[in-house]
Amino acid sequence: MAPTASAATADQLNQRLLRDGYFLLRGFLDRQAVQAAGDEVYRRLAAAGQLDPTSPAEAGINAGDRTRAFAPELARDNAALDQVIYGERMLGLSERIFGGQVRHFDYT
């Protein structure tokens, strides 16, 4: 994946989306906020018995015989995750790309 400059204009981001179907903004989100969100998801997976109990939860190692295709409870009422995916940085980027106010899905 080729990174995109975080100072790219909305037009440049839109062109990149049209051309490649994605853009990668390294360092765009706060590392500690992303870590906190991940830690909470891993905590929930561990509590549900989905992770290897002999490894630290943050390693995210599957319990082996457990598979899970869909787990909305990992995101529901998860303030740390909400801050990352619905916070000012992400919604501000979306508004910059789409040129106006945006709304997120109400699912989580």
Backbone as a chain_set.jsonl record, in Angstrom:
{"seq": "MAPTASAATADQLNQRLLRDGYFLLRGFLDRQAVQAAGDEVYRRLAAAGQLDPTSPAEAGINAGDRTRAFAPELARDNAALDQVIYGERMLGLSERIFGGQVRHFDYT", "coords": {"N": [[0.848, -1.172, 0.0], [0.577, 2.127, -0.88], [1.519, 5.053, 0.797], [-0.35, 8.091, 1.47], [0.052, 11.582, 1.473], [-0.63, 13.329, 4.462], [-1.306, 15.95, 4.288], [-2.635, 16.217, 1.952], [-4.893, 17.563, -0.438], [-8.503, 17.791, -0.546], [-9.355, 17.235, -3.151], [-7.135, 15.795, -4.105], [-7.218, 13.566, -2.413], [-9.7, 12.486, -3.158], [-9.149, 11.876, -5.855], [-7.219, 9.915, -5.481], [-8.75, 7.955, -4.199], [-10.527, 7.317, -6.278], [-8.743, 6.359, -8.202], [-7.189, 4.299, -6.906], [-8.815, 3.134, -5.027], [-8.456, 3.381, -2.353], [-6.829, 5.189, 0.337], [-3.895, 5.71, 2.25], [-3.11, 6.977, 5.28], [-0.592, 7.36, 7.085], [0.037, 7.636, 10.546], [-2.05, 9.371, 10.98], [-4.187, 9.025, 12.781], [-4.43, 9.193, 16.363], [-2.029, 7.416, 18.042], [-2.125, 6.348, 20.671], [-4.857, 6.444, 21.22], [-5.846, 4.642, 19.319], [-4.565, 2.338, 20.214], [-5.79, 2.043, 22.737], [-8.42, 1.523, 21.926], [-8.072, -0.906, 20.563], [-7.106, -2.483, 22.688], [-9.389, -2.645, 24.292], [-11.144, -4.077, 22.632], [-9.715, -6.495, 22.449], [-9.81, -7.2, 25.171], [-12.517, -7.735, 25.457], [-12.803, -9.872, 23.669], [-11.17, -11.758, 24.951], [-12.589, -12.094, 27.352], [-14.791, -13.375, 26.356], [-13.791, -15.814, 25.831], [-12.485, -16.195, 23.448], [-9.802, -15.835, 22.9], [-6.426, -17.079, 23.137], [-5.703, -18.301, 26.253], [-3.171, -18.555, 27.34], [-1.581, -16.614, 26.36], [-0.844, -13.06, 26.236], [-3.708, -10.934, 26.195], [-3.609, -8.728, 24.443], [-2.05, -9.679, 22.391], [-3.74, -10.953, 20.734], [-4.189, -13.609, 19.952], [-5.866, -16.286, 18.6], [-8.044, -18.608, 20.236], [-7.832, -21.054, 19.104], [-9.736, -23.304, 18.553], [-11.824, -21.712, 18.173], [-13.978, -19.733, 16.274], [-15.248, -16.773, 14.86], [-17.51, -15.073, 13.067], [-18.968, -12.733, 13.071], [-19.305, -10.131, 15.295], [-20.891, -7.992, 16.833], [-21.014, -7.041, 19.434], [-18.47, -6.406, 20.212], [-17.983, -3.837, 19.418], [-20.107, -2.354, 20.364], [-21.158, 0.053, 22.726], [-18.526, 0.86, 23.25], [-16.457, 3.017, 24.227], [-13.789, 3.79, 23.756], [-13.274, 2.817, 21.179], [-15.295, 4.162, 19.771], [-14.315, 6.783, 19.976], [-12.139, 6.708, 18.251], [-13.193, 5.89, 15.709], [-15.415, 7.523, 15.316], [-14.636, 9.984, 16.11], [-13.368, 13.399, 16.14], [-11.127, 13.577, 14.378], [-11.496, 11.518, 12.413], [-14.134, 11.978, 11.455], [-13.798, 14.602, 10.65], [-11.965, 14.282, 8.559], [-13.573, 12.844, 6.784], [-15.523, 14.781, 6.239], [-13.926, 16.637, 4.955], [-13.212, 15.222, 2.647], [-15.704, 14.669, 1.439], [-16.857, 17.124, 1.294], [-18.691, 18.356, 3.049], [-21.052, 18.141, 5.809], [-21.041, 15.019, 7.501], [-22.451, 11.835, 8.415], [-22.258, 9.1, 10.634], [-22.789, 5.544, 10.557], [-25.457, 4.315, 12.537], [-25.161, 1.942, 13.754], [-23.205, 0.936, 15.628]], "CA": [[0.0, 0.0, 0.0], [1.343, 3.37, -0.969], [0.959, 6.09, 1.668], [-0.79, 9.374, 0.943], [0.44, 12.673, 2.378], [-1.779, 13.759, 5.265], [-1.639, 17.319, 3.897], [-3.272, 16.177, 0.64], [-6.16, 18.288, -0.551], [-9.684, 16.95, -0.749], [-9.319, 16.769, -4.542], [-6.109, 14.753, -4.22], [-7.726, 12.368, -1.742], [-10.745, 11.924, -4.018], [-8.492, 11.269, -7.015], [-6.574, 8.686, -5.027], [-9.82, 6.981, -3.99], [-11.022, 6.878, -7.583], [-7.701, 5.623, -8.912], [-6.69, 3.113, -6.211], [-9.831, 2.564, -4.161], [-8.078, 3.592, -0.957], [-5.646, 5.978, 0.628], [-3.281, 5.342, 3.515], [-2.583, 8.165, 5.958], [0.192, 6.909, 8.243], [0.147, 8.577, 11.647], [-3.173, 10.3, 11.0], [-4.925, 8.839, 14.028], [-3.626, 9.172, 17.57], [-1.579, 6.047, 18.314], [-2.614, 5.904, 21.976], [-6.305, 6.223, 21.111], [-6.028, 3.397, 18.569], [-4.148, 1.262, 21.12], [-6.843, 1.88, 23.743], [-9.559, 0.872, 21.268], [-7.69, -2.298, 20.348], [-7.041, -3.163, 23.987], [-10.753, -2.933, 24.747], [-11.66, -5.17, 21.798], [-9.042, -7.72, 22.905], [-10.341, -7.532, 26.492], [-13.834, -8.339, 25.245], [-12.595, -11.191, 23.066], [-10.648, -12.644, 25.997], [-13.687, -12.389, 28.278], [-15.703, -14.297, 25.677], [-13.089, -17.077, 25.608], [-12.061, -16.285, 22.054], [-8.349, -15.702, 22.772], [-5.573, -18.051, 23.815], [-5.501, -17.836, 27.624], [-1.758, -18.612, 27.725], [-0.913, -15.454, 25.762], [-1.481, -11.797, 26.618], [-4.879, -10.616, 25.36], [-3.246, -7.776, 23.381], [-1.434, -10.398, 21.274], [-4.849, -11.274, 19.839], [-4.045, -14.969, 19.422], [-7.117, -17.036, 18.656], [-8.043, -19.75, 21.145], [-7.588, -22.263, 18.325], [-10.943, -23.946, 18.06], [-12.888, -20.712, 18.172], [-14.105, -18.824, 15.14], [-16.343, -15.83, 15.043], [-17.652, -14.33, 11.826], [-19.586, -11.429, 13.285], [-19.379, -9.907, 16.736], [-21.198, -6.576, 17.043], [-20.822, -6.652, 20.824], [-17.112, -5.879, 20.382], [-18.016, -2.393, 19.155], [-21.224, -1.719, 21.065], [-20.818, 0.692, 24.003], [-17.066, 0.833, 23.361], [-16.107, 4.439, 24.142], [-12.459, 3.955, 23.16], [-13.431, 2.605, 19.739], [-16.094, 5.28, 19.265], [-13.459, 7.966, 19.857], [-11.298, 6.565, 17.059], [-13.911, 5.824, 14.43], [-16.405, 8.59, 15.202], [-14.07, 11.199, 16.685], [-13.163, 14.591, 15.314], [-10.16, 13.341, 13.297], [-12.064, 10.709, 11.338], [-15.269, 12.671, 10.837], [-13.254, 15.778, 9.966], [-11.413, 13.812, 7.289], [-14.705, 12.519, 5.912], [-16.118, 16.046, 5.804], [-12.986, 17.216, 3.992], [-13.291, 14.452, 1.403], [-17.025, 14.749, 0.82], [-17.23, 18.517, 1.133], [-19.838, 18.765, 3.86], [-21.311, 17.378, 7.024], [-21.258, 13.586, 7.308], [-23.017, 11.084, 9.537], [-21.814, 7.715, 10.654], [-23.857, 4.565, 10.776], [-25.916, 4.236, 13.904], [-25.111, 0.546, 14.146], [-22.416, 0.648, 16.815]], "C": [[0.896, 1.239, 0.0], [0.718, 4.43, -0.078], [0.589, 7.35, 0.905], [-0.386, 10.443, 1.952], [-0.785, 13.154, 3.142], [-2.194, 15.192, 4.939], [-2.313, 17.373, 2.526], [-4.594, 16.936, 0.664], [-7.305, 17.299, -0.726], [-9.713, 16.407, -2.173], [-8.303, 15.653, -4.725], [-6.568, 13.45, -3.564], [-8.802, 11.688, -2.589], [-10.153, 11.255, -5.249], [-7.846, 9.943, -6.652], [-7.616, 7.59, -4.796], [-10.337, 6.428, -5.311], [-10.008, 5.997, -8.3], [-7.39, 4.284, -8.243], [-7.74, 2.426, -5.333], [-9.534, 2.713, -2.682], [-7.073, 4.738, -0.875], [-5.191, 5.632, 2.03], [-2.64, 6.586, 4.11], [-1.861, 7.716, 7.228], [0.265, 8.016, 9.289], [-1.013, 9.552, 11.76], [-3.947, 10.223, 12.309], [-3.955, 8.785, 15.211], [-3.308, 7.725, 17.96], [-2.13, 5.518, 19.644], [-4.118, 5.633, 21.961], [-6.598, 4.918, 20.38], [-5.652, 2.207, 19.448], [-5.225, 0.993, 22.173], [-8.06, 1.17, 23.155], [-9.267, -0.61, 21.044], [-7.653, -3.09, 21.642], [-8.435, -3.542, 24.491], [-11.381, -4.063, 23.933], [-11.028, -6.489, 22.232], [-9.553, -8.157, 24.277], [-11.683, -8.245, 26.346], [-13.725, -9.725, 24.615], [-12.099, -12.197, 24.102], [-11.757, -13.042, 26.964], [-14.678, -13.377, 27.684], [-15.044, -15.646, 25.382], [-12.584, -17.269, 24.2], [-10.546, -16.241, 21.865], [-7.626, -16.763, 23.584], [-5.274, -17.565, 25.23], [-4.048, -17.881, 28.087], [-0.955, -17.456, 27.158], [-1.577, -14.183, 26.259], [-2.632, -11.47, 25.664], [-4.495, -9.713, 24.194], [-2.492, -8.426, 22.222], [-2.495, -10.831, 20.269], [-4.782, -12.672, 19.243], [-5.328, -15.757, 19.676], [-6.97, -18.241, 19.573], [-7.896, -21.072, 20.409], [-8.839, -22.846, 17.722], [-12.104, -22.975, 17.949], [-12.842, -19.897, 16.877], [-15.316, -17.95, 15.384], [-16.412, -14.983, 13.781], [-18.16, -12.912, 12.06], [-19.782, -11.232, 14.772], [-19.663, -8.434, 17.034], [-20.985, -6.121, 18.482], [-19.404, -6.137, 21.1], [-17.086, -4.363, 20.223], [-19.073, -1.663, 19.978], [-20.783, -1.185, 22.426], [-19.318, 0.646, 24.28], [-16.566, 2.264, 23.143], [-14.758, 4.662, 23.478], [-12.525, 3.791, 21.643], [-14.227, 3.738, 19.104], [-15.236, 6.52, 19.048], [-12.596, 7.901, 18.601], [-12.132, 6.664, 15.787], [-14.938, 6.925, 14.231], [-15.899, 9.921, 15.749], [-13.826, 12.283, 15.655], [-12.207, 14.339, 14.145], [-10.813, 12.611, 12.122], [-13.238, 11.407, 10.659], [-14.809, 13.927, 10.103], [-12.655, 15.414, 8.615], [-12.535, 13.51, 6.306], [-15.372, 13.789, 5.385], [-15.24, 16.734, 4.77], [-13.101, 16.521, 2.642], [-14.612, 14.699, 0.685], [-17.58, 16.162, 0.726], [-18.445, 18.96, 1.916], [-19.995, 17.871, 5.065], [-21.588, 15.911, 6.688], [-21.859, 12.998, 8.574], [-22.464, 9.682, 9.488], [-23.014, 6.806, 10.823], [-24.227, 4.545, 12.24], [-25.752, 2.843, 14.491], [-24.367, 0.308, 15.446], [-22.921, 1.493, 17.961]], "O": [[1.838, 1.357, 0.784], [-0.482, 4.689, -0.175], [1.136, 7.638, -0.16], [-0.477, 10.221, 3.159], [-1.847, 13.364, 2.558], [-3.304, 15.608, 5.272], [-2.538, 18.46, 1.993], [-5.311, 16.939, 1.665], [-7.092, 16.122, -1.018], [-10.058, 15.244, -2.384], [-8.574, 14.674, -5.42], [-6.335, 12.364, -4.096], [-8.815, 10.464, -2.722], [-10.605, 10.182, -5.647], [-7.913, 8.975, -7.409], [-7.394, 6.433, -5.153], [-10.558, 5.225, -5.448], [-10.374, 5.005, -8.93], [-7.331, 3.253, -8.912], [-7.569, 1.271, -4.943], [-10.289, 2.218, -1.845], [-6.54, 5.191, -1.888], [-6.003, 5.302, 2.894], [-1.737, 7.176, 3.516], [-2.446, 7.694, 8.31], [0.519, 9.177, 8.968], [-0.955, 10.478, 12.569], [-4.318, 11.251, 12.876], [-2.802, 8.378, 15.064], [-4.212, 6.918, 18.179], [-2.553, 4.365, 19.724], [-4.593, 4.703, 22.613], [-7.493, 4.171, 20.773], [-6.335, 1.183, 19.433], [-5.533, -0.163, 22.463], [-8.661, 0.317, 23.807], [-10.115, -1.463, 21.305], [-8.112, -4.231, 21.694], [-8.633, -4.622, 25.047], [-12.076, -4.913, 24.488], [-11.726, -7.493, 22.37], [-9.714, -9.352, 24.524], [-11.95, -9.234, 27.028], [-14.463, -10.64, 24.98], [-12.547, -13.343, 24.132], [-11.851, -14.206, 27.353], [-15.33, -14.127, 28.411], [-15.653, -16.516, 24.762], [-12.284, -18.393, 23.796], [-10.051, -16.572, 20.788], [-8.141, -17.272, 24.579], [-4.65, -16.516, 25.395], [-3.72, -17.304, 29.124], [0.235, -17.332, 27.447], [-2.74, -14.207, 26.662], [-2.531, -11.708, 24.461], [-4.986, -9.896, 23.081], [-2.311, -7.799, 21.179], [-2.194, -11.049, 19.095], [-5.273, -12.893, 18.136], [-5.799, -15.874, 20.807], [-5.891, -18.824, 19.672], [-7.841, -22.121, 21.05], [-8.985, -22.879, 16.5], [-13.234, -23.373, 17.664], [-11.781, -19.437, 16.456], [-16.279, -18.354, 16.035], [-15.47, -14.256, 13.465], [-17.81, -11.995, 11.316], [-20.368, -12.085, 15.439], [-18.76, -7.706, 17.446], [-20.794, -4.93, 18.726], [-19.172, -5.495, 22.124], [-16.256, -3.686, 20.829], [-18.932, -0.471, 20.251], [-20.115, -1.885, 23.187], [-18.896, 0.419, 25.414], [-16.287, 2.667, 22.014], [-14.592, 5.616, 22.718], [-11.895, 4.551, 20.908], [-13.879, 4.219, 18.026], [-15.405, 7.23, 18.057], [-12.351, 8.922, 17.96], [-11.807, 7.44, 14.888], [-15.299, 7.233, 13.095], [-16.662, 10.882, 15.839], [-14.052, 12.097, 14.459], [-12.442, 14.829, 13.04], [-10.694, 13.04, 10.974], [-13.327, 11.426, 9.431], [-15.36, 14.278, 9.06], [-12.816, 16.147, 7.64], [-12.457, 13.877, 5.133], [-15.741, 13.857, 4.213], [-15.741, 17.341, 3.824], [-13.086, 17.181, 1.603], [-14.639, 14.913, -0.527], [-18.645, 16.379, 0.149], [-19.162, 19.861, 1.481], [-19.193, 16.97, 5.311], [-22.279, 15.603, 5.717], [-21.785, 13.584, 9.654], [-22.228, 9.138, 8.409], [-24.107, 7.244, 11.184], [-23.366, 4.744, 13.097], [-26.169, 2.599, 15.623], [-24.844, -0.447, 16.294], [-22.393, 1.41, 19.069]]}, "num_chains": 1, "name": "protein.A"}
